[in-house]
Amino acid sequence: MKIAAMAFALIAGSFTQAAAQQLPPIGGPYPPPFTATLSNNTPLAFGMDAQEAASALGTPLQYVRGRPGEEIFLTFRNIGGSGLFYKKDRLFLQFRKGRLAGWKGDLGHNWMWQ
């Protein structure tokens, strides 16, 4: 009898309506777009200058080489890790005519595991 009652309760529970997220009221507070909820909500974009790229990444840029306007910069991104060992990845930024033309992430060589 208990098994039949449990089966009936499970079957009856499966007929409830699904509740979808409702639309906000007209003129009301709208939820932020998905890209605004990401941790890096100001991504890199081609055509940025060095200062805009540094503010988008939230880290200072360090000069590597190149003549003025055609530089390569380096920044270290802290991407977390455990409490004992923080993981910092290198990111190289290539600028042409003072504008961001490309970037390359470099995992680097971990000296600890040689």
C-alpha positions, 0 to 999 in steps of 0.5 A: 500500500505504501508503494502504491501511495508513493507511486501516486504521489510521484505521478501527481507531482509530475503534472505540475506546471513548469514555472519560467522566469517572468518578463520584467514589468514595462519600464521596470528594472531589467536584469543585466545582460549576460555579458555584464555578469561575467568576471571580465565584463570589459574584454579586449577588443581590436583597436584599443590603445594601451591605456584602454587595454590595461584598464580592461584587464585591470593590470599594468602593462610592461614594455617588452620590445618594439619602437613607439607605436609598434610595441609588445607589452606583457601583463600577468593575469592572476587567474586564481589557484589554491590558497598556497599557489596562485596561478599567474599566466602571461599575456602578450599584447601586440600594438600596431600604430598605437592600437591593439592588433593581437594578443597571445596567452602564454602558459609559460614554463613552470620552473617548479616541476623541472 
